[in-house]
Amino acid sequence: MATKFHVKRNDQVVVIAGSHKGKAGKILEIVASKSRARVEGVAMMKRHLKKSQEHPQGTIAEREGTVHISNLMLQSVFDASKRKKASA
């Protein structure tokens, strides 16, 4: 049976806890097995790519890491809550 989360792909969310608290973005992917989500522009990590046809010198690519689902809140809920007033 699939696990049900309070957020889904393409939702606008705000990170409410952890080292990326306050950042917002769109959910790109849900990793259900680990209860984590990949959010656009949040938890960026560097990936070293070795030399290849398209990168003859090799390169360091930046891409999104994952954030635990419990640390995410829908943007609409966040805007309606008192959390927004506290951080403003």
Secondary structure, DSSP 4 states (H G I P E B T S, - for coil): -PPP-S--TT-EEEE-SSTTTT-EEEEEEEEGGGTEEEETTSSEEEEEE---SS-TT-EEEEEE-EEEGGGEEEHHHHHHSHHHHHH-
